[in-house]
Amino acid sequence: MGPLPRTLELFYDVLSPYSWLGFEILCRYKNIWNVHLQLRPTFIAGIMKSSGNKPPALLPSKAKYLTNDIKLLGQHFQVPIQMPKDFFSVILEKGSLSAMRFLTAVNLEHPEMLEKVSRELWMRVWSRDEDITEPQSILAAAEKAGMSTEGARALLEKISTPQVKNQLKETTEAACKYGAFGLPVTVAHLDGQTHMLFGSDRMELLAHLLGKREGSLCALKPSTALPGAVESASDMREFLHPGEKWMGPVPPAVSARL
């Protein structure tokens, strides 16, 4: 029997493209690194309000940098990120409250579907420039991820219940207690210690904390099995519309494991 997996909590919101990058990296490496990954749907607007932070895109120079940064990171990690045409409307006006409540409901009742439904919501807003606020949009994402129409509708009806609202609020407050001022936030529980890491660019530091060798994160071609719920690059095609191609890198276990 190998060592028991350590626990990582990923606090994320599908409105955050950097959360998508961190999500994909952790989903790809969770088995290789022998960690237990807990996905924690969080409301980024609540994080911003609690911490007094503001979206970086409100500063013109940061907005310009962010646009190019996301493009380059998407190419590097081969995640199909594209900026929405009406970026400010998506971020500042439409928001993600309904989507994150829906993911909270998924996590409460069908946690085995959380990874796939989260990914499809990111695909809609950050790859295909589609809506994630209207009920039909959320239903379409859930069905695309593999949920039945009846099951998705049943969950959608629960997003306004006190149970779901309170759970999303509690998760957001938990992130704030760890010191979150934005998303994504990865909280590593390792050997009796807790480490809070902000952003998708702290994965090498996370690898260091886990005792993995430097350079264990690689942007590789999709040639071997994906660890975790999505088992292969071909399986990823189920999340794509006709004509789309998933380009996610898949680290080979032999070269990535200590």
QUIZI-V618401 format. One record per residue. PSI is psi in whole degrees, -180 to 180 (none if undefined). BURIAL is # if it has 9 or more other ideal C-beta (glycine too) atoms within 8 Angstrom, else .. Layout:
# QUIZI-V618401
PSI|BURIAL, PSI|BURIAL
This chain:
# QUIZI-V618401
132|., 180|., 149|., 140|., 142|., 166|#, 133|#, 132|#, 128|#, 111|#, 125|#, 161|#, 136|#, -8|#, -14|#, 115|#, -32|#, -30|#, -38|#, -43|#, -48|#, -40|#, -49|#, -40|#, -47|#, -37|#, -35|#, -32|#, -4|#, -39|#, -38|., -39|#, -5|#, 55|., 152|#, 112|., 122|#, 116|., 128|#, 91|#, 129|#, 155|#, 108|#, -33|#, -35|#, -37|#, -47|#, -44|#, -45|., -38|#, -13|#, 12|., 166|., 152|., 133|., -26|., -11|#, -21|., 118|., -42|., -37|., -38|#, -42|#, -44|., -44|., -41|#, -46|#, -37|., -47|., -40|#, -47|#, -41|., -38|#, -41|#, -42|., -49|., 0|#, 49|#, 128|#, 62|#, 132|#, 139|., 135|., 148|#, -44|., 72|., -48|#, -33|., -42|#, -45|#, -47|#, -25|., -52|., -45|#, -161|#, 15|#, -48|., -41|#, -42|#, -31|#, -38|#, -44|#, -34|#, -43|#, -41|#, -45|#, -34|#, -38|#, -29|., 64|#, -24|., -17|., -4|#, -44|#, -48|#, -42|#, -40|#, -46|#, -41|#, -33|#, -41|#, -42|#, -40|#, -54|#, -34|#, 1|#, -40|#, 0|., 49|., 161|., 147|., 16|#, -32|#, 148|., -43|., -32|., -43|#, -41|#, -42|#, -40|#, -44|#, -43|#, -39|#, -32|#, -8|#, 2|., 150|#, 155|., -43|., -44|., -41|#, -41|#, -39|#, -40|., -39|#, -35|#, -16|., -1|#, -16|#, 7|., 152|., -36|., -48|., -45|#, -46|#, -37|., -43|#, -40|#, -43|#, -41|., -42|#, -42|#, -36|#, -42|#, -41|#, -38|#, -30|., -12|#, 16|., 140|#, 6|., -174|#, 152|#, 157|#, 127|#, 124|#, 117|#, 125|#, 101|#, 120|#, 44|., 2|., 154|., 130|., 127|., 123|#, 126|#, 137|#, 167|#, -3|#, 23|., 19|#, -32|#, -38|#, -39|., -42|#, -39|#, -45|#, -32|#, -8|#, 18|., 157|., 154|., 141|., 17|., -8|#, 120|#, 144|., 96|., 162|#, 150|., 86|#, -15|., 178|., 137|., 126|#, 149|#, -158|#, -33|., 115|#, -21|., 163|#, -35|#, -33|., -30|#, -20|#, -23|., -18|., -5|#, 153|#, 161|., 133|., -15|., 154|#, 126|., 129|#, 22|., 132|#, 147|#, 108|#, 128|#, 132|#, -34|#, -43|., -16|., -12|#, 140|., none|.
